[in-house]
Amino acid sequence: MDIKERRKIIKNWMAQSDQHDQEVARLAKIRDEAYKLYRRDEINSLELDLIWHRYRYPEPPTCPPELRNMRCGAKNRKGQPCANRNIYANGRCKYHGGLSTGPRTLEGKARSAFNLPVSVPKPM
């Protein structure tokens, strides 16, 4: 399987995962509202159990069989393919195109510095 096919399968799987996450968030809101009604004594525990059972969370999408035990595959310094199995959505591991390196422009660095917490010196 070439890299284009792998990326297509990964993209499809990630889209299914995103839809699952959106559905779980929607159901969580419904369940939270039902719990708030229960805490205010507007519904009883039996009604709460019925709501929670009706709006239970769906199973997450399973990993496609084509992606199980998939390796990164990027060429390392020795010229051999990388054997790392912890890969991201782009099909590569954290050493070959996974994590962000942080802001590079002055504008990005300023935005990043603005989000830092302000430290207050302790009184002596």
N, C-alpha and C positions, 0 to 999 in steps of 0.2 A: 504494500500500500504506500503510495507516494504522499508527500507532505500536503498536497492540495486536497486529496481525499480525506486525510486525517483532520485537517482544519475545517473542512465542511462538516464532518461528523461531529467534531467538538463544538462548532458553532450551533448546530442543531440541538445538541444536548444541552448547551448553555441556555438556549432560548427556552427549552422545556423547563429547565431549572428556574429561570426567571418567572415563567408563568406560574410555576408551583409556589414560588416565594410570594408572588402577588396574591394568589388565592389564600395562602396561609395568613397573610396580613389582613385580608378582608374578613376571614373567619375569626381571627383574633379580636378584631374590633367588635364583631357581633357577640362573641363570648364575653368580652370585657363589659359590654353594655348590659348583658344579662346578669353578670356578677354584681354590677352596681345596683341593678334593680333588686337583686336578692339582699344586698347589704342594707337597702332602704326599706326592706320588708314589703316590697311591692309584689314579689313572687315568692313562692315557697321553695324548699330544697328539691322537691320532686319535679317542679317545673324547670328549675335550673338544670337538673340532671337530664331532662328531656332535651333542652336546648343544647346542652353540651354534647349530647349523643348525636343529635341531628346535625350539628355543625362541627363534627370532628375533623381533624386535619387529614388531608389526603396523604398517601404514601409518596415520597419523593421519587422522581424518575430514576430508574436504575441506569448504571453505567452501561453503555453499549458494549457488546462482546468484542467488537473490533478495537475498543480502547483499553480493555483490561490488559494489564502488564505491559502497557505501551511505554516505551522509553523515549527520552528526549531526542536522541539521534543527531544532535549538532556535533560537528567535528571539534574535538578538543585539541590541545597543543601537540599531542602525539600524532594527530591525523586520524585517530580512531573515533567512532561514534560514541557520544556520551551515553552512559548506561543509567543515568538517574531516572527514577520512575515517578518522582514527585513533580508533575508537570502542571502548567497553568493553561488557561484557555487558548493561548496562542500556540500550544503544542511544544513549548520549550520549558526547561527547568529554570530555577531562579538564577543560575549562573550563565544561562545563554538566552537572556531576553525576558526575564520574568519581572523582577521588582523594579520600581522606579529609582532613579539615581538622584532625585530631588530637583529643585528649581535651578535653572542655569542662567536665566536672564536677570537683569537687575530688577525688573518689575516683578518677576516671580519670587525673587529673594525678599523683596520688600513685603509682598503679600504674606510670605511665610513668616517673616519676622513679626508682622502685625498680629499673627495668630498665637504667638508665644505667650504663655502666662507671665504676668508681671510679678516679679518677686519683691516682697516687702521685707526690708531688713528688720530683724528682731530687736526689740529694745533691750538694753543691757541693764 
